Every structure is written in structure tokens, then in C-alpha cells.
Amino acid sequence: MACVLCELYGAKGYLWHGWEYIRHYASRDLKAALKAIMAVLNEVEEVLERIFAAAGMETDKVA
């Protein structure tokens, strides 16, 4: 989640670390890696929704 937020806010240089983290999961069990990725994306979505709500911004939630 941290590398996604860093990218969103212009802090460059963290994507490689995120990739290595995901690759570590994938080398063990691909399904587990995909579940972990989806869980992280879900967390990122929740965090961004809370940030936008606190800022009084509307979001178009994709279902």
C-alpha cells in the first residue's frame, strides 16, 4: 500500500520495493500473491475514500 500512496503523491523510487514484495509472495503461491495484491488494493481504496471524505470531495465508486 505504501508504494501506491507514494506514487500517488509524487514520491518516486518505491515501486521496485513493492514489486519485490509482491514477487516474494508469488514465488511461494500465485493464488496467495493475487489475494494479497487484491487485499492491498482494497485497503488503498478505503484509505483514499476516507481521505476524500475528510476533504469533502465526492468519489465515484466503481462497483
Secondary structure per residue as TSV (DSSP state, phi and psi in degrees):
chain	resnum	aa	ss	phi	psi
A	1	M	-	360.0	-38.0
A	2	A	H	-60.9	-41.0
A	3	C	H	-68.4	-31.1
A	4	V	H	-67.4	-47.3
A	5	L	H	-64.0	-39.0
A	6	C	H	-59.5	-45.1
A	7	E	H	-62.6	-42.4
A	8	L	H	-61.6	-33.1
A	9	Y	T	-101.7	13.8
A	10	G	T	84.6	6.2
A	11	A	-	-84.1	103.5
A	12	K	-	-88.6	159.9
A	13	G	S	102.0	4.6
A	14	Y	-	-107.6	-7.7
A	15	L	H	-64.0	-36.6
A	16	W	H	-60.7	-42.0
A	17	H	H	-64.5	-39.9
A	18	G	H	-63.0	-43.1
A	19	W	H	-61.8	-44.5
A	20	E	H	-61.9	-38.9
A	21	Y	H	-62.6	-46.7
A	22	I	H	-65.8	-41.8
A	23	R	H	-62.1	-36.2
A	24	H	H	-60.2	-45.0
A	25	Y	H	-62.5	-44.8
A	26	A	H	-64.6	-30.3
A	27	S	H	-69.5	-20.2
A	28	R	H	-90.5	-52.6
A	29	D	-	-157.6	112.9
A	30	L	H	-59.9	-42.7
A	31	K	H	-63.6	-40.0
A	32	A	H	-64.5	-38.6
A	33	A	H	-63.5	-45.1
A	34	L	H	-64.8	-39.2
A	35	K	H	-62.8	-41.3
A	36	A	H	-64.2	-42.2
A	37	I	H	-62.6	-45.4
A	38	M	H	-65.3	-36.9
A	39	A	H	-64.4	-41.7
A	40	V	H	-65.3	-43.3
A	41	L	H	-62.2	-37.5
A	42	N	H	-63.1	-42.5
A	43	E	H	-62.6	-42.8
A	44	V	H	-60.8	-44.2
A	45	E	H	-59.7	-45.3
A	46	E	H	-62.5	-43.1
A	47	V	H	-62.9	-45.6
A	48	L	H	-64.5	-38.7
A	49	E	H	-61.7	-40.1
A	50	R	H	-66.9	-39.6
A	51	I	H	-64.0	-46.4
A	52	F	H	-65.1	-39.1
A	53	A	H	-63.6	-41.7
A	54	A	H	-65.7	-31.0
A	55	A	T	-85.5	-3.5
A	56	G	T	76.1	23.4
A	57	M	-	-100.9	140.5
A	58	E	-	-84.9	148.8
A	59	T	-	-124.0	148.0
A	60	D	-	-95.3	102.5
A	61	K	-	-75.3	129.4
A	62	V	-	-90.6	125.6
A	63	A	-	-100.7	360.0
